[in-house]
Amino acid sequence: MRKTALILAAGFIGLATPALAAPRCQNTGSFEKWVEQFKKDAAAQGISPKVIAAASPELTFDESVIKRDSGQAVFTRTFLDFSKRLLGGQRIPNGIAKMKEHAALFARIEKAYGVPPEVITAVWGLESDYGALFGKFKILPSLATLAYDCRRGDHFRPELMDALRIVQRGDQRIDEMNGNWAGEFGGMQFTPSNYIKYGVDFDGDGRRDLIKSTPDTLASAANYLKSIGWRRGEPWLQEVEVPATMPWQEADLEIQHPRSKWAAWGVKAVNGTLPKDTMQASLILPMGRLGPAFLAYPNFKVFIDWNSAFVYSTTVAYFATRLGGAPPVREEGAARVEQLSTEQIVALQTLLNAQGYNIGEADGKLGAGTRKAVKKAQLKYNLPADSWPTSELLSRMQGS
């Protein structure tokens, strides 16, 4: 659970291509001296000498972690390609089986936190393949490396300290803490800080064990989702059909209208009905106006908070609807969706910056900032403002 676009510990290799290389800061100072100072600070913050001594052999520098951090992946597949890859094979049948196997546990969790089984199961399935794949990196060396590193040391230093707190309070042993290169571990790939904040002892054994205890793992995820805004009994994502006359500039996660307004514009539910009531929803188009369309309800933003990578969070939310009985998303029109290359997106981002949209680094990532700028540029050049970059927009901007 993170707010960066990372390939997850569930082993989904090959879903992305490296971002274009950018200049990187250079580490200065001795790593060994840094470790000695960190251990002094840990003692000052109440970490016991016994835990510090046990952790010391693990506080090592791992160059492979730096390489991964420098070359974080950029999702280049479309929503349909990405979701098919992640949800193919037995992932949906296995998820349904897990919900049946743990039905009584899920009922207890939903009563306590208000989060339905399919949502927790979807997150569980994609984060660790239902607890089968945790990741192969040792957590303390990874966090020590990132905490020392010049790029994001201020962010990872507290995470390393919290990892020691997890050990000190008896939740985990150091040799059990294996996971993602960025320090996330367990069935839900929690960061140490979120493990401390939201970890729950749901099996009553006195430990918050998010590695071996299924009750603790699932309840902790529900506790986190509730804490970041999950609304009991409300939907999160609904596939819809959108007319060609739609005012496309209204399709934006930050824009909400009552369902009655969407219905007045001609939006229809693909499955079931779309009540003409006052419930607020946003229209999202993961692949632009020619691809699948969804109404995203306030609960959808919880998925975004869990992982800010739009294609990933949308896939998790869609996965949860499938586990709840929804059919596969429609693919009509998807063949006409144009996908720009990383190089084209970089060129478009460069032009957007040059024309004052100030999206930051031209990194080839189709993130929220780029989508917003694309929408503004589409309005300027009288193109359908669906926030999806096209070669036509790139050509017009180059011509100007």
N, C-alpha and C positions, 0 to 999 in steps of 0.2 A: 504494500500500500504506500504509494508515493505520489509526489506531484511533479514527476519528471517522466518523460517518455522513454521508458526502459523496456528492453526485452526481459521477460520475466523468468523466474527460476524453473518454470515448468518445462523448459527445454525447447521452446519454439524457435529453433535456429533457422535462419534463412528467410525470415519474414521481412527483413529490412536490409538496406544498404547503408554503408558508412556515410556520415555527413562529410561534407567537404572540410578538409583540414583547416584549422584556424590556429593562429599563433597561440602558444601556451606559455603560461608563467613558468619560471624556473625556480625550483626549490633551492633554498639557501640554508646554511646551518646544518649541524650534525643531527641526524635522526636519533642517534643514541642519547645525545644531550636532551633532545626534545622528550624522549621517553622518560628519562629520569625526572624531568620537571613535571611531566604529566602524572607520574606516580606520586610525587609530593603533593600535587594538587588533589589527587584522588584521596589521599590520606586526610587532607584538610577538609574534604567534603564528606568524610565519614566512612570511606571504604576501608575495611579492616586490613591490617597487615597480612592476614592469612589469604584473603582474596587477591590482594596485590601481588603477593608472592606466587600464587597459583597462576595468575594471569601473565606474569612477567615473561615467561618463555614464549608466549603467544604475541607479544607486542613487537612484531617484526615488520619489516618493510617488504611489500610485495609489488614488484614492478609491473606485473601483469594487471593489477588493479588499476594502476595509473593509465596503462594503455587502453583499458576498457573505458575508463572515465573520459579519456581524451577523444575517444572515437565512438561516442554513444550513437546508437542506431536511430535512424530516421525511418518512420513507417512510410513505405512507398507503395504499398498495395492499396487498392480501393477497399471500401468497407465490405463489399461483397466478397472479394478475394480473401481478405483478411479473416472475415467471419467464417467462411467456408473452411479455411485452413485450420482455424482453432476449434471449430465445432464439428468437424468431420469425424469419421470413424465411429468410435464408441462413446465419444464424450457425452452426447445427450442421453443415450440409453443408460450409461453408467451413472449419470447424474440423477436420472429418475429412480434408478435402483437404490442409490444412496439415500434419497428422500424417503423411500419406502422402508429401507433398513433402519433408519434413525427417526421414524415418524413420531414416536413418543417424545424423543429428545427435541425435535424441531417444534413440536406443539408447546413444550415447556418454554422454549426460547422465544417463540412468537408471543406467548402470553406475557413474558417478562419484558420484552423489548419492542414488540410490534413489527418485527421484520419477518416477512414470510419465508418459508423454506426454499422456494425457488431462487430467491435473491441471494441468500447465503450460499446455496449450493453452486450457483453460477460463479460467484467470486472464488469459492473453494476450488472449483474445477479448473479455473484458468490460472489461479495463483500457484497451485501445487499438484494439479491432477488428482484432487481429492486426497491429498496427503501422501502421494506416491513419490513425488519429486520435490525435494526441498532446496536443491542447489548444492554445489560441491565446494564452495569457498568457505574457509574457516572464518568465522565472523570477527574475532578479535584482530587477527592480522589485517583483514580488509579495512576495518574501521580505524585501526592505528595508522595505516597507510594514508587513508583519506583525511584523517584528522591532522596529520603532519603536513600533508600536501598543501601547496600554496593556493590551489584553485578554490576549494570550498572547505578549508580547514575549520573555519568558525562554525560551519553547519555540522560537521561530523564529530568535532570534539565532544559536544554534549551527548551525542549518540554513543560514543565509546564509553563515556562515564556511565550512561544508563545501562549499557551492556554489563558493566561490572556490578551495578545495583541489582540486576536480574540474578546474577550469580550469588550475590551476598544475601538476598532474601530467600534463597533456596529454590527458586523456580526452575533453574536449569544448571547443569554442569557445563564447564567450559568445553569439554570434549564432545558435547552434544550439539553445540551451537554452530551448525553449518547451514549455509544458505547462499544468498545472492552476493555478487561481488561488492554491492553497495551497502551490505550490512543488514539486509532484510532476511528474516528466517521464519521457520515454522510453517504450519499449514496454510496460514493466510499471509505469509511474507510480511510480517509486521516489522517496522523499524523498532530498535530498542526503546525509543522514547514512547512510541505508541503502545508497545508491550507494557511499559510501566503505567501509562495512563489508562488503558482500556482493557488490559488483560483481566480475565474473570476466572475465578476458581468455581466452575459450575458443577464439578463432580464431587466437591466437598472434601478433597483429600489434603487441603491445606497448602497446595501449590497451584500456581497459575502456569500450567504446562501446555503451551501452544505447539508443542512438537508431537507428543505421544498421546495426549488426552483429546479425544474427539469432542466431548462436551465442552471443555475449556476453549478449544479452538473455535468451534462454531458460535458459542455464546459470546466470546470476545469480539468476533466479527460483528455480531448483532449489536453489541454494546457500542462499538465504534460507529456503526452506521446510524444508530439512534442518536448518538452524541453529536454527529455532524449534520443532523437535520431530517432523518427519516421520519415520514408521517405515517402513522399507523392506519392501515385500511385504505390507503390511496394508491392509485396506479403509478407507473413510472414511464412506460413507453407504449405507444399504440401505433401500429402501421396504418397509414391513411393513403387515400388517393387524392391527388391535387389537380385541379383543372389547369389547362394551359393559360387561362386568363388570370391566374393568381397574381396578386401584387407581390412579386418575389422579394422585394425589400423587407417584407414582414417576416420572412423566414430567417429567424435568428434566435439563438438560445437566450439572448438577453431581452427579447421581446415576447411578452405574454398577452394573450387575449382570452376571453371566455370561450368555451367550446361553441357557444351559440354564434359567436362572431366568425369562427373558422367555418362553421356550417353554412353561414350566410355567404361566405366567399366560395362555397362549392366544395369544401373539403369533406370527404366521406370516409368512413371506416372501411378498411379492406375486409375485416372480419368483424361480425357483430354490428353494433350501432354506435353512433356518435351522439350522445345526448346533447340537446340544445340547452345547456344549462350554464351556470356561472363559473364552473370550475376552470381555473386558469391553466393554460398550456402554451408551449412554444412549438413552432413548426421547425423541424430540423431536416436538412437535406445533406446527408453525409457525402453524397456524390453529385451534388448539384440538382438542378430541377429535373434532369432526365433519369436520375437514379431513384432508389427507394426513398420514401418520405415517412416521417414519423411525427406524431404529436408527443412532445416530451413534457411530462408533468413535473411539478416541483421536486418530486423524489428523484428525478433523473439527475439533478445537480449533485446528489449524493455520490453517484457513480463518478462524476467529474472530479469531485473532491478526493475520492479514493485514488484515482489515477487521471491526471489531466490530459493524457493523450486521447484526443477526441475519438479516433478510430477504435481504440481499445475500450474506452468507457462505453461507447455505443454498442460495441460487440458484447460486453458483459451484460448490459441492460437487455439487449435483444436475446441473448442466451437465456436470461431469466424468464423472458416471455415464452420462449420455446419450452423450457422446463415446466412452465405453467399451462401448457397445452396449445399455444399458438402455433399455426402452421409456418412453414418456411416463408421468408420474405419474398415478395414478388420481384421478378427480375426484368419485367417488360421495360424496354427503353434503355436498360443498362448498357447494351452493346453500343449505344451511341454516345456514351459518356467518354469524353476525351480526358486522358491522363497525361499531364506534362511530366517530362523527365526532371530529375533533380537539377540538372543544369538549366533547364528552362525556368524552373521555379526560382533559382538563384538570380537569373537574368530579370525575371519579373520583380523580385524583391528589390533588386538594385534600382530598377526604374521607380518602384513605389517610394523608396527612400529619396531618390533624386527629385521626385515630384511632391515631397513634403509630407508623406504619410507616416514617416518615422516609425518603422516597424522594428528597428534594431538591426542586428546582424543578418546579412543575407546568407542564410545557412542551408537553404534547400528544404527546410522543414515547413510543412503546411500546417502551422499552428494557429491558435486563436487570433493572434495579432495579424498574421498574414491574411487570414480569412476576412477579418474586419476591413483591412485595407483594400482587399480585392473587391469587396462589396461597394465601398465608396468609389473606387475607380470605375466599376461597372456602371454605377449611377452617372458618373461624369461622362462616360463615353456612350451613354444610352444603350447599354446592354442589360439583359435580364440580371438583376442583382441577387443572384443565388449564392454568392460567396465562393463559387467554384472557379478556379483559374483555368483559362482556356488560351489556346494559341491566338484566337481572335483578339482577346484583350491584350495579350503581349504584343501583337502586331500593331494594334492601334497606339499603344503607349510608345512603342519604338518609333512609329511614324510621327508622333507629336514632338 
